[in-house]
Amino acid sequence: MKILIIDDCEINVKVLENILSKSFQCEPVSYLNPLKAMDWCTNEDPDLVFVDYMMPDMNGLEFIEAFRKLPGKNETPIVMITADDDKKVRYKALEMGASDFLNKPIDKSELIARTRNMLSIRQSQKQLVNRADWLDAEVRRVTKDIIEKEREAIFRLSRAAEYRSPETGVHVMRVALYSKELAKKINLPSEDQELIFVASSMHDIGKVGTPDNILYKSEKLDQYEYALMKLHTLTGYEIMQNSTSRIMQMAADIAIGHHEKYDGTGYPKGLSGDKIPLAARICAIADVFDALTSERAYKKAWTTEQAIEELDRQSGKHFDPFLVQNFKTILPQISQIQAKYSNQKMSEMD
């Protein structure tokens, strides 16, 4: 352990070095000039500090005050050495952050006893810090494990919902990946990008409650049937609402908000502009783009150019204009996702 000694009297320094080096497994570091000692402290962490009170340039009180202001030095034990019995000096030293005192002339037995106590305190402090670091790392590990399990459960639930949907299974994956790329493009934090990726896969989970005769109908839905179809947004929200999980909270926002329109003409609440959750606005673009560029039983796939033209036409109406403009800049990434997760390739893998 490192013991720092600051005293302008070289004889006092030598006495302290001799006693401490023989009595403890330590590395005494000594300075006659307190200013040089302070410079050393800016880059080093002593385990115990002995500082004289009466010194030129900077006295013991000033040194203690400056030392305590250095990062990570608020818990280091400091013993002030003084021949002054003035209680006001000692009270001031305690206010500045002194841990203990030694009177001059120094008594060897007292020095050893006080040093042993201070080093024991320092060792306990280090053990507490190490324990706290270990606990922090363990909490992070367990939290990561929980998030991974939660993420797996969500994707499995999404896959289950796919069996109730006429869309292909890879639609959910593409929408999730498109949403993540768009979130990245607008510089959302990496944690939020990952949340959107997972949560957007649940955008149509409410279709588990949609009747088959409506879900699989190839003709245009009548007014009543369309009203029932729109309920999937509320069903999805009800499935995931009131969760303490950030993923589920965002998934609930996306489920209820991905059919809202920027101009307020969407459903189920008729929200407009920024009142629509950002994650839902992102997912809406990803969902529509993938629907347009995918083949369905009732339509052929649109080209990317045609789909982008439609996004432009609906910019400010259906979609957030800012997000539309940013989506158009990530088309190379979108094309890569389409190639990797095409319906044909996925069917060949089955």
Buried (B, 14 or more C-beta within 10 A) or exposed (E): EBBBBBBBEEEBBEBBBEBBEEEBEBEBBBBBBBBEBBEEBEEEEBBBBBBBBBBEEBBBBBBBBBBBEBEEBEBBBBBBBBEBEEEEBBEBBBEBBBBBBBEBEBEEEEBBEBBEBBBEBBEEBEEEEEEEEEEEEEEEEEEEEEBEEBBEEBBEBBEEBBEBBBBBBBBBBBBBBBBBBBBBBBEBEEEBBBBBBBBBBBBBBBBBBBEEEBBEBEEEEEEEBEEBBBBBBBBBBBBBBEBEBBBBBBBBBBBBBBBBBBBBEBBBBEBBEEEBBBBBBBBBBBBBBBBBBBEBEEEEBBEBEEBBEBBBEBBBEBBBEEBBBBBBEBBEBBEEBBEEBBBEEBEEEE
